[in-house]
């Protein structure tokens, strides 16, 4: 396999819904911000490990209300531990209070509790989790995930006529996500030739790949899933051409650590990551208000309120509807271009890069629309 054909994705937390530890950050309390008639309820965690994420999302949301609310919105911040089991009751209370939109919760477990513990009618929910969560009716994640970044790379490969794809993944990779990847590859116009698992421990990698020789032989593109301690050796082995001599392109995900970019075997990899250029639009105001630069989580918080404000501004206080949220045109905001699909997923456009000399070079922008 030629190194110039390998593809990967940045290992930053962008698009993964995972933040650095909140150690040293005070837990948020429940509060209200703004005085407009349109109520948006935001469910935020008080868990120590999620406090930084919660603080950033909260501050981003407040800035968006200041910038875009136009006196029409108010935010009811509801804070609780993700293990408290209160998610469903808080959604029910928000619905009873007349909330037009619920933002949160921040863990898949709480989303599951809402699915099992509430029923329609209730406000639409934009959960602060990644796309790999179990979805529910009128519940959408706000973060993309590793499968999204892989599929952006698949689009590039298919456009280059590299349509026959083998998926190489850590053993135990969630079956739901493998299915979503297969379906996404088909929608992009590619063919999934087969799946080759490898041990996450990195033991006997060559033996694992040898079992997939017949699959490798039919493919010209690899999708590489996983980012654990074995990933560097996996890339080394595949880049050396020991398996899959016909493969010209490989696509990995945001699970791959950034230090991998420095490896000789990684030069030429393509990398799909969410756009962060639009975060700069809010950076100066955020820093002036809060004394720090905005994180991706802060931009997610900003965008969640920007969506509500934009719909209310254009359609009035009752414009936050499932139909409007799932518009095929989508939204462009601080976290780039995205749309909420009727199947309960978020679709985020990303920027595709190539690794050259250990850094990223843009080869395809996210585009102007869907």
C-alpha positions as CSV (number, residue, x, y, z in Angstrom):
1,X,0.0,0.0,0.0
2,X,1.4,3.4,-1.0
3,X,1.7,5.7,1.9
4,X,0.3,8.5,-0.2
5,X,-3.0,6.7,-0.3
6,X,-3.5,6.1,3.4
7,X,-6.2,8.2,5.0
8,X,-7.0,9.1,8.7
9,X,-8.7,11.5,11.0
10,X,-7.5,13.8,13.7
11,X,-7.5,12.5,17.3
12,X,-8.7,15.8,18.9
13,X,-11.9,15.8,20.8
14,X,-13.6,17.7,18.1
15,X,-16.8,16.0,17.1
16,X,-16.5,13.4,19.7
17,X,-18.5,14.9,22.5
18,X,-15.6,14.3,25.0
19,X,-13.9,17.0,27.0
20,X,-10.9,17.2,29.3
21,X,-11.5,16.6,32.9
22,X,-13.4,19.2,34.8
23,X,-11.1,18.9,37.8
24,X,-11.0,22.2,39.6
25,X,-14.1,23.6,38.0
26,X,-17.1,24.2,40.2
27,X,-20.3,22.3,39.6
28,X,-23.0,24.3,37.9
29,X,-26.2,25.1,39.8
30,X,-29.7,25.4,38.3
31,X,-30.4,28.9,37.1
32,X,-32.2,31.0,34.5
33,X,-30.6,33.3,31.9
34,X,-32.5,35.8,29.8
35,X,-36.1,37.1,30.1
36,X,-37.7,36.3,26.7
37,X,-41.0,34.4,26.3
38,X,-39.6,31.4,24.5
39,X,-38.2,28.9,27.0
40,X,-35.3,26.6,26.2
41,X,-34.3,24.1,28.9
42,X,-30.7,22.9,29.1
43,X,-29.8,19.8,31.0
44,X,-26.2,19.9,32.2
45,X,-24.1,17.5,34.3
46,X,-22.5,18.2,37.7
47,X,-20.2,15.2,37.5
48,X,-16.6,16.2,38.3
49,X,-15.3,14.7,35.0
50,X,-17.9,16.7,33.0
51,X,-17.8,20.1,34.8
52,X,-15.5,21.8,32.3
53,X,-17.7,20.6,29.4
54,X,-20.8,21.8,31.3
55,X,-19.3,25.2,32.0
56,X,-18.1,25.7,28.5
57,X,-21.5,24.7,27.0
58,X,-23.3,27.0,29.5
59,X,-21.1,29.9,28.7
60,X,-21.4,29.4,25.0
61,X,-25.2,29.3,25.3
62,X,-25.3,32.5,27.3
63,X,-23.2,34.3,24.7
64,X,-25.5,33.1,21.9
65,X,-28.5,34.4,23.8
66,X,-26.7,37.8,24.2
67,X,-25.7,37.9,20.5
68,X,-28.8,36.5,18.9
69,X,-31.7,36.2,21.4
70,X,-33.2,39.5,20.5
71,X,-35.2,39.5,23.8
72,X,-37.1,36.4,22.7
73,X,-35.4,33.6,24.5
74,X,-34.7,32.5,28.0
75,X,-32.6,29.5,29.1
76,X,-33.5,27.4,32.1
77,X,-30.3,25.6,33.2
78,X,-31.1,22.4,35.0
79,X,-28.0,20.8,36.6
80,X,-27.7,17.3,38.1
81,X,-25.4,14.3,38.2
82,X,-25.6,12.0,35.2
83,X,-26.1,9.1,37.7
84,X,-29.0,10.8,39.5
85,X,-31.7,9.2,37.2
86,X,-33.4,12.6,36.9
87,X,-33.2,13.1,33.1
88,X,-36.7,11.8,32.3
89,X,-38.4,13.7,35.1
90,X,-36.6,16.9,34.1
91,X,-37.7,16.5,30.5
92,X,-41.3,16.0,31.7
93,X,-41.0,19.1,33.9
94,X,-39.6,21.1,31.0
95,X,-42.5,20.0,28.8
96,X,-45.0,21.0,31.4
97,X,-43.3,24.4,31.8
98,X,-43.8,25.1,28.1
99,X,-40.2,24.6,26.9
100,X,-40.0,24.8,23.1
101,X,-36.6,23.0,23.0
102,X,-34.5,20.8,25.3
103,X,-30.7,20.8,25.0
104,X,-29.0,17.9,26.8
105,X,-28.4,15.6,28.6
106,X,-24.7,14.9,28.2
107,X,-24.5,11.1,28.5
108,X,-25.9,8.3,26.5
109,X,-27.2,6.7,29.7
110,X,-29.4,9.7,30.3
111,X,-30.6,9.7,26.7
112,X,-31.6,6.1,27.2
113,X,-33.5,7.0,30.4
114,X,-35.4,9.7,28.5
115,X,-36.3,7.3,25.7
116,X,-37.7,4.7,28.1
117,X,-39.2,7.2,30.6
118,X,-40.9,9.8,28.4
119,X,-43.4,9.8,25.5
120,X,-44.6,12.2,22.9
121,X,-45.7,14.9,22.8
122,X,-42.7,16.6,24.3
123,X,-40.3,19.3,23.0
124,X,-37.6,18.3,20.5
125,X,-34.3,17.3,22.2
126,X,-30.8,18.1,21.0
127,X,-28.6,15.8,23.2
128,X,-25.1,16.8,24.1
129,X,-23.7,13.4,23.0
130,X,-22.0,12.0,19.9
131,X,-23.7,10.4,16.9
132,X,-23.0,6.8,18.2
133,X,-25.6,7.1,20.9
134,X,-28.9,5.1,20.7
135,X,-31.3,7.6,19.2
136,X,-34.9,8.1,20.1
137,X,-37.9,9.8,18.5
138,X,-37.4,13.5,18.1
139,X,-34.0,13.3,19.8
140,X,-30.8,14.3,17.9
141,X,-27.1,14.3,19.0
142,X,-25.2,17.6,18.6
143,X,-21.7,16.0,18.2
144,X,-20.5,14.0,15.3
145,X,-18.4,10.9,15.8
146,X,-15.7,8.7,14.3
147,X,-18.0,7.1,11.8
148,X,-18.9,10.6,10.4
149,X,-15.2,11.4,9.9
150,X,-14.7,8.1,8.2
151,X,-17.6,8.6,5.8
152,X,-16.2,12.0,4.8
153,X,-13.0,10.2,3.7
154,X,-15.1,7.6,1.9
155,X,-16.6,10.4,-0.1
156,X,-13.2,11.5,-1.3
157,X,-12.2,7.9,-2.1
158,X,-15.3,7.2,-4.1
159,X,-14.9,10.4,-6.1
160,X,-11.4,9.1,-6.9
161,X,-12.9,5.8,-8.2
162,X,-11.6,3.9,-5.1
163,X,-15.0,2.3,-4.4
164,X,-14.2,-1.2,-3.1
165,X,-13.8,-0.8,0.6
166,X,-12.5,-3.1,3.4
167,X,-13.2,-2.1,7.0
168,X,-10.4,-2.9,9.4
169,X,-11.6,-2.4,13.0
170,X,-10.7,-3.2,16.6
171,X,-12.4,-6.4,17.8
172,X,-15.5,-5.5,19.8
173,X,-16.1,-2.3,17.8
174,X,-19.9,-1.6,18.3
175,X,-21.9,-3.5,15.8
176,X,-24.4,-0.6,15.5
177,X,-21.6,1.7,14.3
178,X,-20.3,-0.9,11.8
179,X,-23.8,-1.2,10.3
180,X,-24.0,2.6,10.1
181,X,-20.7,2.7,8.4
182,X,-21.8,0.1,5.9
183,X,-25.0,1.9,5.1
184,X,-23.1,5.2,4.8
185,X,-20.6,3.7,2.4
186,X,-23.5,2.5,0.2
187,X,-25.0,6.0,0.2
188,X,-21.7,7.5,-0.8
189,X,-21.6,5.1,-3.8
190,X,-19.0,2.6,-2.4
191,X,-19.0,-1.1,-1.9
192,X,-18.2,-2.8,1.4
193,X,-16.1,-5.8,0.5
194,X,-15.8,-7.1,4.1
195,X,-14.7,-6.5,7.7
196,X,-11.3,-7.5,9.2
197,X,-11.1,-7.3,13.0
198,X,-7.8,-7.0,14.9
199,X,-7.0,-7.3,18.6
200,X,-7.0,-4.0,20.4
201,X,-4.1,-5.3,22.5
202,X,-1.9,-5.3,19.4
203,X,-0.9,-9.0,19.9
204,X,-0.6,-11.1,16.7
205,X,-1.7,-8.3,14.3
206,X,-0.2,-10.0,11.3
207,X,-2.1,-13.2,12.0
208,X,-5.3,-11.2,12.3
209,X,-4.7,-9.5,9.0
210,X,-3.7,-12.7,7.3
211,X,-7.2,-14.0,7.9
212,X,-8.5,-11.2,5.8
213,X,-6.2,-11.7,2.8
214,X,-9.0,-12.6,0.5
215,X,-10.9,-9.5,1.5
216,X,-7.8,-7.3,1.2
217,X,-7.2,-8.6,-2.3
218,X,-10.6,-7.4,-3.6
219,X,-10.3,-3.9,-2.1
220,X,-8.7,-0.6,-3.2
221,X,-9.6,1.4,0.0
222,X,-9.4,0.7,3.7
223,X,-11.5,2.2,6.4
224,X,-9.5,1.9,9.6
225,X,-11.5,2.1,12.9
226,X,-9.8,2.3,16.3
227,X,-7.4,4.5,18.1
228,X,-5.9,2.4,20.9
229,X,-2.3,1.5,21.7
230,X,-2.2,-0.8,18.7
231,X,-3.0,1.8,16.0
232,X,0.5,2.9,15.3
233,X,1.7,-0.7,14.5
234,X,-1.5,-1.3,12.5
235,X,-0.7,1.7,10.3
236,X,3.0,0.6,10.0
237,X,2.0,-2.9,8.9
238,X,-0.6,-1.7,6.4
239,X,1.5,1.1,5.0
240,X,4.4,-1.4,4.3
241,X,2.2,-3.2,1.8
242,X,2.4,-6.5,3.5
243,X,-1.3,-6.9,3.1
244,X,-3.6,-5.5,0.5
245,X,-1.2,-4.7,-2.3
246,X,-4.1,-3.4,-4.4
247,X,-5.2,-0.8,-1.8
248,X,-4.4,2.8,-2.7
249,X,-6.5,4.7,-0.1
250,X,-7.2,4.3,3.6
251,X,-9.6,6.2,5.8
252,X,-9.3,6.3,9.6
253,X,-11.2,8.3,12.2
254,X,-10.9,10.9,14.9
255,X,-9.9,8.2,17.3
256,X,-6.3,8.2,16.0
257,X,-4.0,10.1,18.3
258,X,-2.3,13.2,16.8
259,X,1.1,11.9,17.7
260,X,0.6,9.3,14.9
261,X,0.9,12.2,12.4
262,X,4.6,12.3,13.0
263,X,5.2,8.6,12.1
264,X,6.8,8.1,8.7
265,X,4.1,5.6,7.8
266,X,1.4,8.2,8.4
267,X,2.7,10.7,5.8
268,X,0.1,11.1,3.0
269,X,-2.8,10.1,5.2
270,X,-6.0,12.0,4.6
271,X,-7.8,13.3,7.6
272,X,-11.4,14.5,8.0
273,X,-12.2,16.7,11.0
274,X,-15.0,19.2,11.8
275,X,-14.5,22.8,10.8
276,X,-13.2,25.0,13.6
277,X,-12.7,28.2,11.6
278,X,-16.1,29.5,12.4
279,X,-15.3,29.2,16.2
280,X,-13.1,32.3,15.6
281,X,-16.3,34.3,14.9
282,X,-17.2,34.1,18.6
283,X,-13.7,33.9,20.0
284,X,-13.2,37.6,20.7
285,X,-16.5,38.1,22.4
286,X,-16.3,34.8,24.4
287,X,-12.8,35.7,25.7
288,X,-13.9,39.2,26.6
289,X,-16.9,37.9,28.6
290,X,-15.3,34.8,30.2
291,X,-11.6,35.4,30.2
292,X,-10.7,32.3,28.2
293,X,-10.7,31.1,24.6
294,X,-13.8,29.1,23.5
295,X,-13.5,25.4,23.3
296,X,-15.4,23.2,20.8
297,X,-17.9,22.4,23.6
298,X,-18.5,26.2,24.1
299,X,-19.2,26.4,20.3
300,X,-21.6,23.5,20.6
301,X,-23.4,25.4,23.4
302,X,-23.4,28.6,21.3
303,X,-24.9,26.7,18.3
304,X,-27.6,25.0,20.3
305,X,-29.1,28.4,21.2
306,X,-28.2,29.9,17.8
307,X,-30.5,27.3,16.2
308,X,-33.4,28.2,18.5
309,X,-32.8,32.0,18.0
310,X,-32.6,31.7,14.3
311,X,-35.9,29.7,14.0
312,X,-37.7,32.1,16.3
313,X,-36.4,35.1,14.6
314,X,-37.5,33.9,11.2
315,X,-40.8,32.1,12.1
316,X,-42.0,33.3,15.5
317,X,-42.2,31.7,18.9
318,X,-43.7,28.5,17.6
319,X,-41.1,27.9,14.9
320,X,-39.0,25.4,16.8
321,X,-40.6,22.4,15.3
322,X,-39.4,18.9,14.1
323,X,-40.0,20.0,10.5
324,X,-37.9,23.1,10.8
325,X,-35.1,21.3,12.7
326,X,-34.9,18.6,10.1
327,X,-34.8,21.0,7.1
328,X,-32.6,19.5,4.4
329,X,-30.7,22.8,4.1
330,X,-29.3,22.4,7.5
331,X,-27.5,25.0,9.6
332,X,-24.2,26.8,9.4
333,X,-22.9,28.1,12.8
334,X,-19.8,28.2,15.0
335,X,-19.2,24.4,14.6
336,X,-19.5,24.5,10.8
337,X,-22.2,23.0,8.5
338,X,-24.6,20.4,9.9
339,X,-28.2,19.2,9.7
340,X,-30.5,17.0,11.7
341,X,-31.7,13.9,9.8
342,X,-35.2,12.5,10.2
343,X,-33.6,9.2,11.4
344,X,-32.3,10.8,14.5
345,X,-28.7,11.4,13.5
346,X,-26.7,14.6,13.0
347,X,-24.9,15.0,9.7
348,X,-21.8,17.2,9.9
349,X,-19.7,18.2,7.0
350,X,-16.0,18.1,7.7
351,X,-12.8,19.4,6.1
352,X,-10.5,16.7,4.6
353,X,-6.8,17.1,5.0
354,X,-3.7,15.3,4.0
355,X,-0.8,14.7,6.5
356,X,2.4,16.2,5.1
357,X,5.6,16.5,7.1
358,X,3.6,15.8,10.3
359,X,1.0,18.5,9.8
360,X,-2.4,18.9,8.1
361,X,-2.9,20.3,4.6
362,X,-6.4,21.0,3.4
363,X,-7.4,19.1,0.3
364,X,-11.2,19.5,0.5
365,X,-13.3,22.2,2.3
366,X,-16.5,21.3,3.9
367,X,-18.5,23.0,1.1
368,X,-21.3,25.5,1.0
369,X,-24.2,23.1,1.6
370,X,-25.6,19.6,1.5
